[in-house]
């Protein structure tokens, strides 16, 4: 159960502020894209997502996008910010996280995502601080719908 529970829950990505990150000495945000910052079919960041990422960068917080989505989708999104990314990450497997650590060995890492089964488990397996946000939209891919049912059961268990 320890792998499944995030360190923090937020209703919206904007609640994970630069002030919180700095106060807790986080220097690198590993951020999911789909249904965390934008809908899974939105190619580019919304104005709100752009302002959010820019607010972190202005405070010298590094950001790396990590997504299980395909290369072109993640690259297109990341290029708006000229930020590094890892596409087809296969979260929750450790391989992409280990690759991240090779590039950023001295960073204090926090992970933000909308799915327990991918984002939270992946970050927790690496002993990173994990934050689960509510998905921005109800519309999901078929495989994600199954994960959401499991998440609802877990949420109910944690609230008891």
Phi and psi in degrees as GROMACS dihedral restraints (atoms count N, CA, C in turn):
[ dihedral_restraints ]
;  ai    aj    ak    al  type     phi  dphi    fc
    3     4     5     6     1   -61.9    20    10
    4     5     6     7     1   -35.7    20    10
    6     7     8     9     1   -68.4    20    10
    7     8     9    10     1   -25.5    20    10
    9    10    11    12     1   -84.6    20    10
   10    11    12    13     1   -24.3    20    10
   12    13    14    15     1   -93.7    20    10
   13    14    15    16     1   124.7    20    10
   15    16    17    18     1   -72.2    20    10
   16    17    18    19     1   160.4    20    10
   18    19    20    21     1   -70.7    20    10
   19    20    21    22     1   -28.0    20    10
   21    22    23    24     1  -149.0    20    10
   22    23    24    25     1   145.0    20    10
   24    25    26    27     1  -112.5    20    10
   25    26    27    28     1   139.6    20    10
   27    28    29    30     1  -133.4    20    10
   28    29    30    31     1   155.5    20    10
   30    31    32    33     1   -83.2    20    10
   31    32    33    34     1   -25.7    20    10
   33    34    35    36     1  -152.2    20    10
   34    35    36    37     1   146.3    20    10
   36    37    38    39     1   -53.8    20    10
   37    38    39    40     1   -32.8    20    10
   39    40    41    42     1   -65.0    20    10
   40    41    42    43     1   -16.5    20    10
   42    43    44    45     1   -72.7    20    10
   43    44    45    46     1   -18.5    20    10
   45    46    47    48     1   -89.2    20    10
   46    47    48    49     1    82.0    20    10
   48    49    50    51     1   -81.7    20    10
   49    50    51    52     1   160.8    20    10
   51    52    53    54     1   -59.7    20    10
   52    53    54    55     1   -36.3    20    10
   54    55    56    57     1   -62.5    20    10
   55    56    57    58     1   -43.3    20    10
   57    58    59    60     1   -62.4    20    10
   58    59    60    61     1   -46.6    20    10
   60    61    62    63     1   -60.7    20    10
   61    62    63    64     1   -45.9    20    10
   63    64    65    66     1   -67.1    20    10
   64    65    66    67     1   -41.8    20    10
   66    67    68    69     1   -61.6    20    10
   67    68    69    70     1   -29.3    20    10
   69    70    71    72     1  -102.5    20    10
   70    71    72    73     1    12.8    20    10
   72    73    74    75     1    61.2    20    10
   73    74    75    76     1    30.2    20    10
   75    76    77    78     1   -81.6    20    10
   76    77    78    79     1   134.5    20    10
   78    79    80    81     1  -115.0    20    10
   79    80    81    82     1   -12.7    20    10
   81    82    83    84     1  -141.4    20    10
   82    83    84    85     1   123.5    20    10
   84    85    86    87     1  -100.2    20    10
   85    86    87    88     1   120.9    20    10
   87    88    89    90     1   -95.2    20    10
   88    89    90    91     1   114.4    20    10
   90    91    92    93     1  -121.0    20    10
   91    92    93    94     1   126.3    20    10
   93    94    95    96     1   -69.8    20    10
   94    95    96    97     1   162.4    20    10
   96    97    98    99     1  -109.9    20    10
   97    98    99   100     1   -61.7    20    10
   99   100   101   102     1   -68.5    20    10
  100   101   102   103     1   120.2    20    10
  102   103   104   105     1    67.9    20    10
  103   104   105   106     1     4.3    20    10
  105   106   107   108     1  -101.3    20    10
  106   107   108   109     1   -53.0    20    10
  108   109   110   111     1  -103.1    20    10
  109   110   111   112     1   -35.3    20    10
  111   112   113   114     1  -147.1    20    10
  112   113   114   115     1   169.1    20    10
  114   115   116   117     1   -63.0    20    10
  115   116   117   118     1   152.8    20    10
  117   118   119   120     1   -64.4    20    10
  118   119   120   121     1   -16.1    20    10
  120   121   122   123     1  -105.5    20    10
  121   122   123   124     1     7.7    20    10
  123   124   125   126     1   -88.2    20    10
  124   125   126   127     1   119.9    20    10
  126   127   128   129     1   -74.6    20    10
  127   128   129   130     1   -33.8    20    10
  129   130   131   132     1  -117.7    20    10
  130   131   132   133     1   157.3    20    10
  132   133   134   135     1   -64.3    20    10
  133   134   135   136     1   142.4    20    10
  135   136   137   138     1   -70.3    20    10
  136   137   138   139     1   166.8    20    10
  138   139   140   141     1   -59.1    20    10
  139   140   141   142     1   -40.4    20    10
  141   142   143   144     1   -64.0    20    10
  142   143   144   145     1   -44.5    20    10
  144   145   146   147     1   -65.9    20    10
  145   146   147   148     1   -39.3    20    10
  147   148   149   150     1   -63.2    20    10
  148   149   150   151     1   -45.9    20    10
  150   151   152   153     1   -60.7    20    10
  151   152   153   154     1   -40.4    20    10
  153   154   155   156     1   -62.9    20    10
  154   155   156   157     1   -52.9    20    10
  156   157   158   159     1   -62.8    20    10
  157   158   159   160     1   -42.1    20    10
  159   160   161   162     1   -60.1    20    10
  160   161   162   163     1   -37.5    20    10
  162   163   164   165     1   -64.6    20    10
  163   164   165   166     1   -34.6    20    10
  165   166   167   168     1   -71.5    20    10
  166   167   168   169     1   -44.3    20    10
  168   169   170   171     1   -63.3    20    10
  169   170   171   172     1   -36.9    20    10
  171   172   173   174     1   -62.4    20    10
  172   173   174   175     1   -26.6    20    10
  174   175   176   177     1   -94.7    20    10
  175   176   177   178     1    14.0    20    10
  177   178   179   180     1    68.1    20    10
  178   179   180   181     1    24.9    20    10
  180   181   182   183     1   -90.6    20    10
  181   182   183   184     1   124.8    20    10
  183   184   185   186     1   -76.0    20    10
  184   185   186   187     1   148.9    20    10
  186   187   188   189     1  -133.1    20    10
  187   188   189   190     1   132.6    20    10
  189   190   191   192     1  -126.8    20    10
  190   191   192   193     1   128.2    20    10
  192   193   194   195     1   -84.9    20    10
  193   194   195   196     1   131.4    20    10
  195   196   197   198     1  -129.5    20    10
  196   197   198   199     1   120.3    20    10
  198   199   200   201     1  -138.6    20    10
  199   200   201   202     1   150.0    20    10
  201   202   203   204     1   -84.5    20    10
  202   203   204   205     1    -1.7    20    10
  204   205   206   207     1   -75.3    20    10
  205   206   207   208     1   171.8    20    10
  207   208   209   210     1   -75.0    20    10
  208   209   210   211     1   159.6    20    10
  210   211   212   213     1   -51.1    20    10
  211   212   213   214     1   -53.7    20    10
  213   214   215   216     1   -61.3    20    10
  214   215   216   217     1   -39.8    20    10
  216   217   218   219     1   -64.0    20    10
  217   218   219   220     1   -47.8    20    10
  219   220   221   222     1   -70.5    20    10
  220   221   222   223     1   -40.2    20    10
  222   223   224   225     1   -62.2    20    10
  223   224   225   226     1   -45.8    20    10
  225   226   227   228     1   -58.7    20    10
  226   227   228   229     1   -44.5    20    10
  228   229   230   231     1   -65.0    20    10
  229   230   231   232     1   -46.8    20    10
  231   232   233   234     1   -67.5    20    10
  232   233   234   235     1   -32.7    20    10
  234   235   236   237     1   -62.8    20    10
  235   236   237   238     1   -25.9    20    10
  237   238   239   240     1   -57.7    20    10
  238   239   240   241     1   -35.8    20    10
  240   241   242   243     1  -101.2    20    10
  241   242   243   244     1    -8.7    20    10
  243   244   245   246     1    57.8    20    10
  244   245   246   247     1    46.3    20    10
  246   247   248   249     1  -113.8    20    10
  247   248   249   250     1   154.3    20    10
  249   250   251   252     1   -70.0    20    10
  250   251   252   253     1   157.9    20    10
  252   253   254   255     1  -151.1    20    10
  253   254   255   256     1   159.9    20    10
  255   256   257   258     1  -128.3    20    10
  256   257   258   259     1   113.3    20    10
  258   259   260   261     1   -96.6    20    10
  259   260   261   262     1   163.6    20    10
  261   262   263   264     1    44.6    20    10
  262   263   264   265     1    50.2    20    10
  264   265   266   267     1   -70.8    20    10
  265   266   267   268     1   -20.8    20    10
  267   268   269   270     1    59.6    20    10
  268   269   270   271     1    37.0    20    10
  270   271   272   273     1   -59.9    20    10
  271   272   273   274     1   136.0    20    10
  273   274   275   276     1   -98.7    20    10
  274   275   276   277     1    13.3    20    10
  276   277   278   279     1   -63.1    20    10
  277   278   279   280     1   154.4    20    10
  279   280   281   282     1   -80.7    20    10
  280   281   282   283     1   -18.7    20    10
  282   283   284   285     1   -53.6    20    10
  283   284   285   286     1   -49.4    20    10
  285   286   287   288     1   -67.8    20    10
  286   287   288   289     1   -34.5    20    10
  288   289   290   291     1   -67.5    20    10
  289   290   291   292     1   -38.3    20    10
  291   292   293   294     1   -65.6    20    10
  292   293   294   295     1   -38.2    20    10
  294   295   296   297     1   -62.8    20    10
  295   296   297   298     1   -40.7    20    10
  297   298   299   300     1   -60.5    20    10
  298   299   300   301     1   -45.3    20    10
  300   301   302   303     1   -65.1    20    10
  301   302   303   304     1   -30.3    20    10
  303   304   305   306     1   -63.7    20    10
  304   305   306   307     1   -38.1    20    10
  306   307   308   309     1   -82.4    20    10
  307   308   309   310     1   -30.6    20    10
  309   310   311   312     1  -129.1    20    10
  310   311   312   313     1    66.6    20    10
  312   313   314   315     1   -70.4    20    10
  313   314   315   316     1   -23.1    20    10
  315   316   317   318     1  -109.7    20    10
  316   317   318   319     1    17.8    20    10
  318   319   320   321     1   -93.3    20    10
  319   320   321   322     1   149.3    20    10
  321   322   323   324     1   -93.8    20    10
  322   323   324   325     1   110.2    20    10
  324   325   326   327     1  -100.9    20    10
  325   326   327   328     1   139.1    20    10
  327   328   329   330     1  -127.8    20    10
  328   329   330   331     1   140.3    20    10
  330   331   332   333     1  -114.7    20    10
  331   332   333   334     1   135.9    20    10
  333   334   335   336     1  -123.9    20    10
  334   335   336   337     1   128.7    20    10
  336   337   338   339     1  -163.4    20    10
  337   338   339   340     1   171.5    20    10
  339   340   341   342     1  -101.7    20    10
  340   341   342   343     1    -2.1    20    10
  342   343   344   345     1  -124.4    20    10
  343   344   345   346     1   131.6    20    10
  345   346   347   348     1   -67.8    20    10
  346   347   348   349     1   -44.0    20    10
  348   349   350   351     1   -68.8    20    10
  349   350   351   352     1   -17.7    20    10
  351   352   353   354     1  -117.8    20    10
  352   353   354   355     1   -66.2    20    10
  354   355   356   357     1   -66.2    20    10
  355   356   357   358     1   -48.3    20    10
  357   358   359   360     1   -72.5    20    10
  358   359   360   361     1   -49.9    20    10
  360   361   362   363     1   -60.7    20    10
  361   362   363   364     1   -43.2    20    10
  363   364   365   366     1   -59.2    20    10
  364   365   366   367     1   -48.6    20    10
  366   367   368   369     1   -65.5    20    10
  367   368   369   370     1   -41.9    20    10
  369   370   371   372     1   -65.3    20    10
  370   371   372   373     1   -35.7    20    10
  372   373   374   375     1   -62.4    20    10
  373   374   375   376     1   -27.0    20    10
  375   376   377   378     1   -95.6    20    10
  376   377   378   379     1     2.8    20    10
  378   379   380   381     1    65.1    20    10
  379   380   381   382     1    31.5    20    10
  381   382   383   384     1   -87.7    20    10
  382   383   384   385     1   159.8    20    10
  384   385   386   387     1   -75.6    20    10
  385   386   387   388     1   129.1    20    10
  387   388   389   390     1  -116.6    20    10
  388   389   390   391     1   142.2    20    10
  390   391   392   393     1  -128.4    20    10
  391   392   393   394     1   125.2    20    10
  393   394   395   396     1  -104.1    20    10
  394   395   396   397     1   127.9    20    10
  396   397   398   399     1  -104.9    20    10
  397   398   399   400     1   153.1    20    10
  399   400   401   402     1   -64.4    20    10
  400   401   402   403     1   143.9    20    10
  402   403   404   405     1   -62.6    20    10
  403   404   405   406     1   142.8    20    10
  405   406   407   408     1   -66.7    20    10
  406   407   408   409     1   -32.9    20    10
  408   409   410   411     1  -135.0    20    10
  409   410   411   412     1   152.2    20    10
  411   412   413   414     1   -74.9    20    10
  412   413   414   415     1   -27.1    20    10
  414   415   416   417     1   -67.8    20    10
  415   416   417   418     1   121.8    20    10
  417   418   419   420     1  -134.5    20    10
  418   419   420   421     1   162.8    20    10
  420   421   422   423     1   -69.6    20    10
  421   422   423   424     1   157.7    20    10
  423   424   425   426     1   -55.3    20    10
  424   425   426   427     1   -47.1    20    10
  426   427   428   429     1   -62.6    20    10
  427   428   429   430     1   -33.3    20    10
  429   430   431   432     1   -71.9    20    10
  430   431   432   433     1   -30.7    20    10
  432   433   434   435     1   -59.7    20    10
  433   434   435   436     1   -36.4    20    10
  435   436   437   438     1   -65.0    20    10
  436   437   438   439     1   -45.3    20    10
  438   439   440   441     1   -59.1    20    10
  439   440   441   442     1   -39.3    20    10
  441   442   443   444     1   -62.9    20    10
  442   443   444   445     1   -36.0    20    10
  444   445   446   447     1   -65.2    20    10
  445   446   447   448     1   -41.6    20    10
  447   448   449   450     1   -64.0    20    10
  448   449   450   451     1   -42.7    20    10
  450   451   452   453     1   -60.5    20    10
  451   452   453   454     1   -40.4    20    10
  453   454   455   456     1   -62.8    20    10
  454   455   456   457     1   -39.9    20    10
  456   457   458   459     1   -64.5    20    10
  457   458   459   460     1   -43.1    20    10
  459   460   461   462     1   -63.1    20    10
  460   461   462   463     1   -44.6    20    10
  462   463   464   465     1   -58.2    20    10
  463   464   465   466     1   -44.5    20    10
  465   466   467   468     1   -61.5    20    10
  466   467   468   469     1   -42.5    20    10
  468   469   470   471     1   -62.3    20    10
  469   470   471   472     1   -44.3    20    10
  471   472   473   474     1   -68.7    20    10
  472   473   474   475     1   -29.2    20    10
  474   475   476   477     1   -76.8    20    10
  475   476   477   478     1   -19.5    20    10
